[in-house]
Amino acid sequence: MRADKPIGTALLLWPTLSSFFILTNGNPDPFLMFLFILGTFLMRSAGCVINDYFDKDFDVSVTRTKNRPLVTGAVSKREALILFFVLITISATLLFWMNLLTFYMSLVGLVLATIYPLSKRFFSIPQVFLGLAFSWGIIMVSSAEINEVTGIALLLFTSCFFWILAYDTAYALCDKADDLGIGINSSAIIFGDKVIFFFYSFHLISLLILLAVAYQLNFHISFYLFASIGLFLATYQVFLIKEEDTEKCLKAFKNNNWLGLAILIGSITGVSL
């Protein structure tokens, strides 16, 4: 479940919470926010479990993943599947307090979360599926809070999508050598010597979309300060990944926790001040 590695949950949570404040103009439903925070943890955990289930035979050949419980035998495939369905079932109970549109959107999200681990076998840039799955919480927030998927929600979804493409490319660089050896697809491989260009471009597109939303909704000027911090962090990450050193690429990936948090704080002040 990676409960000991909460950064994955944080990267899911920051844009989801940002969308709550932006889409409600600073007046989110506290109970819905609580349900989404709990759901984010549960669904991220379920995603990790099903990812390890599908990747068991690949993980044994990758330095970073060779000690995962399914690889070492500490957990059986049957136990993993049981845990996955328990997590999904608990997540589903949260939908009792939400509307029908959110229920339908959750089904799409579940399909995306399940497809992603398999996509690296048949799709050149599996990060696209991760981007869709990890951004889907924004669509669900719009459904739950407003009972429709608004244009602003789609812009936030697209911004988050490109941010995920960026940070998961940094993550993929950590395993590039191993992935090449076992035939796994990733953006780090397909982009080749243009990986820095694409990485930074994805960050810039994400931030530019957020700036467009801020301008359209007349955010307080404080948002632009925090967006500038986001740009600084994205630029810093470029210097970390340029040599494709595994430890530095992982550091760049983790640095997105602060980028996402900066945008969340900027979103709160942008609509509240």
C-alpha positions in Angstrom: 0.0 0.0 0.0 3.1 2.3 0.4 1.6 3.7 3.5 5.2 4.3 4.6 5.8 6.4 1.5 3.1 9.1 1.6 4.4 11.3 -1.2 2.2 9.4 -3.7 -0.9 10.3 -1.7 0.3 13.9 -1.4 0.8 14.2 -5.1 -2.7 13.1 -5.6 -4.1 15.2 -2.8 -2.7 18.7 -3.5 -4.4 19.2 -6.9 -7.6 17.6 -5.7 -7.8 20.0 -2.7 -6.8 22.9 -5.0 -9.8 22.1 -7.2 -12.1 22.2 -4.2 -11.2 25.8 -3.4 -11.0 27.0 -7.0 -14.3 25.4 -8.1 -16.2 26.6 -5.1 -14.6 30.0 -5.0 -13.2 29.3 -1.6 -16.2 27.7 0.0 -15.7 23.9 -0.2 -17.9 21.4 1.6 -15.8 20.3 4.6 -17.5 16.9 4.7 -16.9 16.3 1.0 -13.3 17.3 1.4 -12.9 14.8 4.3 -14.4 12.0 2.1 -12.0 12.9 -0.8 -9.0 12.9 1.5 -9.9 9.5 2.8 -10.7 8.3 -0.7 -7.4 9.6 -2.1 -5.5 7.5 0.4 -7.5 4.4 -0.2 -7.4 4.7 -4.0 -3.7 5.5 -4.1 -3.1 2.4 -1.9 -5.3 0.2 -4.1 -3.4 1.5 -7.2 -0.1 0.5 -5.6 -1.4 -3.0 -4.8 -2.7 -3.7 -8.3 0.5 -2.2 -9.8 2.6 -4.6 -7.8 0.3 -7.5 -8.7 0.7 -6.9 -12.4 4.4 -6.0 -12.3 5.6 -8.8 -10.0 7.6 -10.5 -12.8 9.1 -7.2 -13.9 9.9 -5.8 -10.4 12.4 -8.6 -9.7 14.6 -7.3 -12.4 14.5 -3.6 -11.4 16.9 -2.4 -8.7 14.4 0.0 -7.1 11.6 -2.6 -6.9 13.3 -6.0 -6.4 12.5 -6.0 -2.6 8.7 -5.4 -2.9 6.6 -7.8 -0.8 5.2 -9.7 -3.8 8.6 -10.2 -5.3 10.2 -11.5 -2.1 7.2 -13.7 -1.3 6.3 -11.9 1.9 2.8 -11.4 0.4 1.1 -13.8 -2.0 -0.7 -12.8 -5.2 -4.0 -14.0 -3.6 -3.4 -11.8 -0.6 -2.7 -8.8 -2.8 -5.9 -9.3 -4.7 -7.9 -9.6 -1.5 -6.3 -6.4 -0.2 -7.1 -4.6 -3.5 -10.7 -5.5 -3.4 -11.0 -4.6 0.3 -9.6 -1.1 -0.5 -11.9 -0.7 -3.5 -14.9 -1.8 -1.4 -14.1 0.7 1.4 -13.6 3.4 -1.2 -17.0 2.6 -2.8 -18.8 3.1 0.5 -17.7 6.8 0.5 -19.9 7.3 -2.6 -23.0 6.8 -0.5 -22.7 10.5 0.5 -22.2 11.7 -3.1 -24.4 12.2 -6.1 -25.0 9.9 -9.0 -22.7 11.7 -11.4 -19.8 11.3 -9.0 -20.6 7.6 -8.9 -20.4 7.3 -12.7 -17.1 9.3 -12.7 -15.7 7.0 -10.0 -16.2 4.0 -12.3 -14.1 5.7 -15.0 -11.5 6.5 -12.4 -11.3 2.9 -11.3 -10.9 1.7 -14.9 -8.0 4.2 -15.5 -6.3 3.2 -12.2 -6.5 -0.5 -13.2 -5.3 0.0 -16.8 -2.3 2.1 -16.0 -0.1 -0.8 -14.6 -0.8 -2.7 -17.8 -0.3 0.2 -20.2 3.5 0.0 -20.0 3.3 -3.3 -21.9 1.5 -1.9 -25.0 1.8 1.9 -24.9 4.9 3.9 -25.6 4.1 6.5 -23.0 2.2 4.9 -20.1 2.6 8.1 -18.2 -0.4 9.3 -20.2 -2.6 6.8 -18.4 -1.2 7.7 -15.0 -1.8 11.4 -15.8 -5.5 10.6 -16.6 -5.9 8.4 -13.5 -4.2 10.8 -11.1 -6.0 13.8 -12.4 -9.4 12.2 -12.3 -10.0 13.3 -8.8 -10.5 16.9 -10.1 -13.3 15.7 -12.4 -14.9 13.9 -9.4 -14.6 17.0 -7.2 -16.5 19.0 -9.9 -19.1 16.3 -10.0 -19.5 16.1 -6.3 -19.5 19.8 -5.5 -21.3 21.2 -8.5 -23.0 18.2 -10.0 -21.5 18.8 -13.4 -18.0 18.9 -15.0 -17.3 22.6 -15.7 -14.9 24.2 -18.2 -12.7 25.3 -15.3 -12.6 21.8 -14.0 -11.5 20.5 -17.4 -8.7 23.2 -17.4 -7.6 22.2 -13.9 -7.7 18.5 -15.0 -5.5 19.3 -18.1 -3.0 21.3 -16.0 -2.7 18.4 -13.5 -2.3 16.0 -16.4 0.7 17.8 -17.8 2.2 18.2 -14.3 1.9 14.4 -13.8 3.6 13.7 -17.2 6.5 15.9 -16.0 7.0 14.4 -12.6 6.5 10.8 -13.6 9.0 11.2 -16.4 11.5 12.1 -13.7 10.4 9.0 -11.8 10.8 6.9 -14.9 14.4 8.1 -15.4 15.2 6.4 -12.1 14.5 3.0 -13.8 15.5 3.8 -17.4 18.4 1.4 -17.6 16.4 -1.5 -16.0 13.4 -0.8 -18.2 15.5 -0.9 -21.3 16.8 -4.3 -20.3 13.4 -5.9 -19.7 11.5 -4.1 -22.5 9.2 -1.9 -20.4 7.9 1.3 -22.1 8.3 4.8 -20.5 8.4 8.4 -21.4 12.0 8.5 -20.2 12.9 6.0 -23.0 10.7 7.3 -25.8 11.8 10.9 -25.4 15.4 9.9 -25.6 17.8 12.9 -25.6 14.8 15.3 -25.8 13.7 14.3 -22.3 14.7 17.5 -20.7 12.8 19.5 -23.3 9.6 17.5 -22.8 10.0 17.5 -19.0 10.2 21.3 -18.8 7.6 21.8 -21.5 5.1 19.8 -19.5 5.7 21.8 -16.4 5.4 25.1 -18.3 2.1 24.0 -20.0 0.7 23.0 -16.6 1.6 26.3 -15.0 0.4 28.4 -18.0 -3.0 26.7 -17.8 -3.2 27.6 -14.1 -2.3 31.2 -14.8 -5.1 31.3 -17.4 -7.5 30.0 -14.8 -6.3 32.5 -12.3 -6.7 35.4 -14.8 -10.2 34.2 -15.8 -11.4 33.9 -12.2 -9.6 37.1 -11.1 -7.5 35.5 -8.4 -5.7 37.6 -5.8 -2.2 38.5 -6.8 -0.8 36.2 -4.1 -1.5 33.2 -6.4 1.0 34.5 -8.9 3.7 34.5 -6.2 3.1 30.9 -5.4 3.0 30.1 -9.1 6.4 31.7 -9.4 7.6 29.4 -6.7 6.3 26.5 -8.7 8.2 27.7 -11.8 11.4 28.0 -9.7 11.0 24.4 -8.4 10.3 23.1 -11.9 13.5 24.8 -13.1 15.4 23.3 -10.2 14.2 19.9 -11.1 15.6 20.3 -14.6 19.1 20.7 -13.2 18.5 17.6 -11.0 17.5 15.3 -13.9 19.9 16.5 -16.6 22.6 13.9 -15.9 19.9 11.2 -15.4 21.4 10.1 -12.1 19.0 7.8 -10.3 19.2 9.5 -6.9 18.9 13.0 -8.3 16.0 12.0 -10.5 14.2 10.6 -7.5 14.9 13.8 -5.7 13.4 15.7 -8.6 10.3 13.5 -8.4 9.9 14.1 -4.7 10.4 17.8 -5.1 7.0 18.0 -6.8 5.5 17.6 -3.3 6.5 21.1 -2.6 5.4 22.3 -6.0 2.0 20.9 -5.6 1.8 22.3 -2.0 2.8 25.8 -3.3 0.0 25.7 -5.9 -2.5 24.6 -3.2 -1.6 27.4 -0.9 -1.7 29.8 -3.9 -5.1 28.5 -4.8 -6.5 29.0 -1.3 -5.1 32.6 -1.0 -6.1 33.3 -4.6 -9.8 32.7 -4.1 -10.0 33.8 -0.4 -8.1 37.1 -0.2 
